[in-house]
């Protein structure tokens, strides 16, 4: 059985916040942000909007483009680090609001690698016969858990959602998932996390403040991990497929930091232009960044039929991995 993408849709908030606007409340500058990250602006949700709201909007676009009804979906997987609640799963809220009455629904927590993990999870369900049509959604409202007093991390994040329909490609056109490579390094658990609010350290109002419930990041450690993760993932997937990194038409990386991508490209001896980059306009949208990039690439007609497209992610966990797609 061949399995792949048959439709894609995205949702981004209408509010654009530029670096210059951030300097009004954060001790930073446009020059510093651009030189250190490559980010120029980000999207931020309206007051009251949550991850499920963006997820539903993205899924509705994907369903419309595929030309199927909500009841045709067998399963919904939402990759998110900023779900509506600790529980229930944001996927269940999406299932109800879309009207996918036959669908199983669950969230997948793999940080910014979440979409890559969910992509392969959906493929495995379909090829095992456990489902026929699956919505895979990466949806994040990271600005709701950002520490806006931390000048090093608050400039990095934005909000967005991307959804894809994954199904068997027997008798229909689509973009085939050829193989995936998924890994983790749990020794880096402290490098990127929300330290308080789980069973390890339950929230205690006498001990903890709001910042303890927000994103904490060891930027240097994440940077070094991420460069190596991108390089290793690309090398492994290419070796398994019997191709060279230079044979790839496009590499679609998680959009975290331009300097990470530039360093990985240099180690791989690839032109940085081979990596699709849109973080300058959206910042780091975690599990939403890869489907958001793919949707833009399709709209701009950048990907040609017959090209290899490799999506690669890295994030909290620490997790990393990639999906090789035959376009």
ChimeraX attribute file (.defattr): number of C-alpha atoms within 10 A of each C-alpha:
attribute: neighborCount
match mode: 1-to-1
recipient: residues
	/A:1	9
	/A:2	15
	/A:3	21
	/A:4	25
	/A:5	24
	/A:6	21
	/A:7	22
	/A:8	27
	/A:9	26
	/A:10	28
	/A:11	22
	/A:12	24
	/A:13	17
	/A:14	10
	/A:15	12
	/A:16	16
	/A:17	16
	/A:18	17
	/A:19	21
	/A:20	16
	/A:21	13
	/A:22	18
	/A:23	14
	/A:24	10
	/A:25	11
	/A:26	17
	/A:27	11
	/A:28	16
	/A:29	15
	/A:30	17
	/A:31	12
	/A:32	12
	/A:33	19
	/A:34	17
	/A:35	13
	/A:36	12
	/A:37	19
	/A:38	22
	/A:39	27
	/A:40	21
	/A:41	25
	/A:42	26
	/A:43	23
	/A:44	22
	/A:45	23
	/A:46	10
	/A:47	7
	/A:48	6
	/A:49	14
	/A:50	21
	/A:51	28
	/A:52	28
	/A:53	20
	/A:54	26
	/A:55	32
	/A:56	25
	/A:57	19
	/A:58	25
	/A:59	28
	/A:60	19
	/A:61	19
	/A:62	22
	/A:63	23
	/A:64	14
	/A:65	14
	/A:66	16
	/A:67	10
	/A:68	12
	/A:69	13
	/A:70	20
	/A:71	13
	/A:72	15
	/A:73	24
	/A:74	19
	/A:75	26
	/A:76	27
	/A:77	29
	/A:78	33
	/A:79	34
	/A:80	33
	/A:81	26
	/A:82	23
	/A:83	22
	/A:84	19
	/A:85	11
	/A:86	11
	/A:87	9
	/A:88	12
	/A:89	19
	/A:90	28
	/A:91	30
	/A:92	21
	/A:93	19
	/A:94	25
	/A:95	25
	/A:96	13
	/A:97	14
	/A:98	18
	/A:99	14
	/A:100	20
	/A:101	15
	/A:102	13
	/A:103	22
	/A:104	16
	/A:105	21
	/A:106	19
	/A:107	23
	/A:108	22
	/A:109	20
	/A:110	25
	/A:111	24
	/A:112	31
	/A:113	33
	/A:114	31
	/A:115	36
	/A:116	28
	/A:117	26
	/A:118	24
	/A:119	26
	/A:120	20
	/A:121	15
	/A:122	26
	/A:123	26
	/A:124	14
	/A:125	16
	/A:126	23
	/A:127	15
	/A:128	11
	/A:129	9
	/A:130	12
	/A:131	20
	/A:132	19
	/A:133	21
	/A:134	25
	/A:135	30
	/A:136	30
	/A:137	36
	/A:138	37
	/A:139	38
	/A:140	33
	/A:141	30
	/A:142	27
	/A:143	22
	/A:144	20
	/A:145	19
	/A:146	21
	/A:147	20
	/A:148	18
	/A:149	12
	/A:150	15
	/A:151	16
	/A:152	17
	/A:153	16
	/A:154	18
	/A:155	28
	/A:156	25
	/A:157	26
	/A:158	30
	/A:159	29
	/A:160	31
	/A:161	34
	/A:162	35
	/A:163	33
	/A:164	28
	/A:165	25
	/A:166	29
	/A:167	26
	/A:168	21
	/A:169	17
	/A:170	11
	/A:171	6
	/A:172	8
	/A:173	11
	/A:174	19
	/A:175	19
	/A:176	21
	/A:177	22
	/A:178	18
	/A:179	17
	/A:180	23
	/A:181	19
	/A:182	17
	/A:183	15
	/A:184	17
	/A:185	12
	/A:186	12
	/A:187	9
	/A:188	17
	/A:189	13
	/A:190	16
	/A:191	19
	/A:192	19
	/A:193	21
	/A:194	18
	/A:195	18
	/A:196	19
	/A:197	15
	/A:198	11
	/A:199	7
	/A:200	8
	/A:201	10
	/A:202	11
	/A:203	17
	/A:204	10
	/A:205	8
	/A:206	6
	/A:207	7
	/A:208	14
	/A:209	12
	/A:210	11
	/A:211	17
	/A:212	17
	/A:213	18
	/A:214	20
	/A:215	21
	/A:216	19
	/A:217	17
	/A:218	14
	/A:219	13
	/A:220	10
	/A:221	13
	/A:222	18
	/A:223	17
	/A:224	12
	/A:225	20
	/A:226	25
	/A:227	19
	/A:228	16
	/A:229	24
	/A:230	26
	/A:231	19
	/A:232	18
	/A:233	24
	/A:234	24
	/A:235	15
	/A:236	16
	/A:237	22
	/A:238	19
	/A:239	12
	/A:240	11
	/A:241	11
	/A:242	9
	/A:243	13
	/A:244	12
	/A:245	21
	/A:246	13
	/A:247	11
	/A:248	20
	/A:249	20
	/A:250	21
	/A:251	21
	/A:252	23
	/A:253	21
	/A:254	32
	/A:255	32
	/A:256	27
	/A:257	21
	/A:258	21
	/A:259	15
	/A:260	20
	/A:261	23
	/A:262	17
	/A:263	19
	/A:264	22
	/A:265	19
	/A:266	12
	/A:267	13
	/A:268	17
	/A:269	11
	/A:270	15
	/A:271	11
	/A:272	17
	/A:273	11
	/A:274	14
	/A:275	20
	/A:276	21
	/A:277	23
	/A:278	18
	/A:279	25
	/A:280	18
	/A:281	17
	/A:282	27
	/A:283	26
	/A:284	28
	/A:285	31
	/A:286	34
	/A:287	36
	/A:288	32
	/A:289	32
	/A:290	27
	/A:291	27
	/A:292	25
	/A:293	23
	/A:294	22
	/A:295	18
	/A:296	16
	/A:297	16
	/A:298	12
	/A:299	10
	/A:300	9
	/A:301	9
	/A:302	13
	/A:303	16
	/A:304	12
	/A:305	10
	/A:306	11
	/A:307	14
	/A:308	20
	/A:309	22
	/A:310	26
	/A:311	26
	/A:312	27
	/A:313	31
	/A:314	33
	/A:315	25
	/A:316	26
	/A:317	21
	/A:318	25
	/A:319	24
	/A:320	29
	/A:321	25
	/A:322	32
	/A:323	25
	/A:324	22
	/A:325	20
	/A:326	19
	/A:327	18
